[in-house]
Amino acid sequence: MANPAIYCADCGTECEQVTGREAGARDPDLIDAQVWACSLCPEAWAPCAADGAAIGLPAGPDTRNARAVLRERQVERLIGEALRQTPNGRAIAEERVASFLAHELRLPIAEAAVDRLDIEWCRRAWLALKGAAYADVVRHAQTYRPRKAA
């Protein structure tokens, strides 16, 4: 089965699979690996999963940097708060923070993943998470908990 079309987060152009070297990746682990790259945006790429799917959406250096800063300073801050309360709760904390972010951005969870955001959505996500505490995330999880089927 062919992969669904992958589009550049920066310009919306359909991307193609190439080697990291062709895409301009500087990470030694990616130079000979397959990546998804935009033919229009210089250095816009995303790593390839083992099944050939893109890990996130291809994006240029500015968008990748915005994603990294968002993840490091906001998402990991909230997860860190959770881990201080429950040291082994990383997986549930990540799931709850992702759900909270999707709700705040009014996007489906799959579309609100940090690796799929363009630079403008990263700004919106930053503003949504800036004043949030993990207690807000827990309150959201309790309010929007999936119901068990009867």
C-alpha positions as CSV (number, residue, x, y, z in Angstrom):
1,M,0.0,0.0,0.0
2,A,1.4,3.4,-0.9
3,N,1.9,6.1,1.7
4,P,-0.6,8.9,1.7
5,A,0.7,12.2,0.2
6,I,3.0,14.1,2.5
7,Y,3.0,17.9,2.3
8,C,5.6,20.5,3.4
9,A,4.5,22.3,6.5
10,D,6.0,25.5,5.2
11,C,4.7,25.8,1.7
12,G,2.1,23.0,1.2
13,T,4.0,21.4,-1.7
14,E,3.8,17.6,-2.0
15,C,7.1,16.0,-0.8
16,E,9.1,13.1,-2.0
17,Q,11.3,10.5,-0.5
18,V,15.1,11.2,-0.9
19,T,18.2,10.6,1.0
20,G,19.2,12.9,3.8
21,R,22.2,14.1,1.9
22,E,19.9,15.2,-1.0
23,A,17.6,17.0,1.4
24,G,20.4,18.9,3.1
25,A,20.3,17.1,6.5
26,R,23.4,17.6,8.5
27,D,22.8,14.9,11.1
28,P,25.3,12.0,10.4
29,D,22.5,9.5,11.2
30,L,20.3,10.9,8.5
31,I,22.7,11.6,5.7
32,D,22.3,8.1,4.1
33,A,18.8,7.5,5.5
34,Q,15.5,8.1,3.7
35,V,13.7,11.3,4.5
36,W,10.7,13.1,3.1
37,A,11.8,16.4,1.5
38,C,10.2,19.4,-0.2
39,S,11.4,20.2,-3.7
40,L,10.8,23.9,-3.2
41,C,11.9,24.7,0.3
42,P,15.6,24.4,0.9
43,E,16.4,22.1,3.8
44,A,12.7,21.2,4.4
45,W,12.6,17.6,5.4
46,A,11.3,15.1,7.9
47,P,12.7,11.7,8.9
48,C,11.3,8.5,7.5
49,A,9.9,5.8,9.8
50,A,10.8,2.1,9.2
51,D,7.5,1.7,7.2
52,G,8.3,4.6,4.9
53,A,5.9,7.1,6.5
54,A,7.1,10.5,7.5
55,I,7.7,11.3,11.1
56,G,5.8,14.5,11.3
57,L,5.6,16.9,8.3
58,P,8.6,18.0,6.4
59,A,9.6,21.5,7.4
60,G,12.5,24.0,7.1
61,P,15.0,24.8,9.8
62,D,13.0,27.7,11.3
63,T,9.9,25.5,11.7
64,R,11.9,22.5,13.0
65,N,13.6,24.9,15.5
66,A,10.2,26.3,16.6
67,R,8.9,22.7,17.2
68,A,12.0,21.8,19.2
69,V,11.7,24.9,21.4
70,L,7.9,24.3,21.9
71,R,8.6,20.7,22.9
72,E,11.5,21.5,25.1
73,R,10.2,24.6,27.0
74,Q,6.4,24.0,27.1
75,V,5.5,20.3,26.5
76,E,8.5,18.9,28.5
77,R,7.8,21.5,31.2
78,L,4.3,20.1,31.7
79,I,5.5,16.5,31.5
80,G,8.2,17.4,34.1
81,E,5.5,18.6,36.5
82,A,3.7,15.3,36.1
83,L,6.9,13.3,36.7
84,R,7.5,15.1,40.0
85,Q,4.2,13.8,41.2
86,T,4.4,10.4,39.5
87,P,7.9,9.4,38.5
88,N,6.8,6.5,36.3
89,G,4.0,8.3,34.6
90,R,5.7,9.6,31.5
91,A,3.5,7.8,28.9
92,I,0.2,8.9,30.5
93,A,1.5,12.5,30.9
94,E,2.5,12.6,27.3
95,E,-0.9,11.4,26.2
96,R,-2.7,13.9,28.5
97,V,-0.5,16.8,27.3
98,A,-1.1,15.9,23.7
99,S,-4.9,15.7,24.2
100,F,-4.9,19.0,26.1
101,L,-2.9,20.7,23.4
102,A,-5.2,19.4,20.7
103,H,-8.2,20.6,22.6
104,E,-6.7,24.1,23.1
105,L,-5.8,24.3,19.4
106,R,-9.2,22.9,18.4
107,L,-7.5,20.3,16.2
108,P,-7.7,16.5,16.0
109,I,-5.1,14.8,18.2
110,A,-3.2,13.5,15.1
111,E,-3.0,17.0,13.6
112,A,-1.9,18.6,16.9
113,A,1.2,16.5,17.2
114,V,4.2,18.9,17.6
115,D,6.0,17.3,14.6
116,R,3.0,18.2,12.4
117,L,2.7,21.9,13.3
118,D,3.8,24.7,11.0
119,I,5.4,27.7,12.5
120,E,2.1,29.6,13.0
121,W,0.6,26.7,14.8
122,C,3.7,26.4,16.9
123,R,3.1,30.0,18.0
124,R,-0.5,29.2,18.8
125,A,0.5,26.1,20.7
126,W,3.1,28.2,22.7
127,L,0.4,30.7,23.7
128,A,-2.0,27.9,24.6
129,L,0.6,26.1,26.9
130,K,2.4,29.1,28.2
131,G,0.2,29.7,31.2
132,A,-0.9,26.1,31.7
133,A,0.0,23.9,34.6
134,Y,-0.2,20.1,34.7
135,A,-3.2,20.5,37.0
136,D,-5.0,22.1,34.0
137,V,-4.0,19.1,31.9
138,V,-5.3,16.7,34.5
139,R,-8.6,18.7,34.9
140,H,-9.0,18.5,31.1
141,A,-8.3,14.7,31.1
142,Q,-10.9,14.2,33.8
143,T,-13.5,16.3,32.0
144,Y,-13.0,14.8,28.5
145,R,-12.3,11.2,29.6
146,P,-13.5,8.8,26.9
147,R,-16.6,7.0,28.0
148,K,-16.7,3.2,28.2
149,A,-19.1,1.6,25.7
150,A,-22.1,0.1,27.5
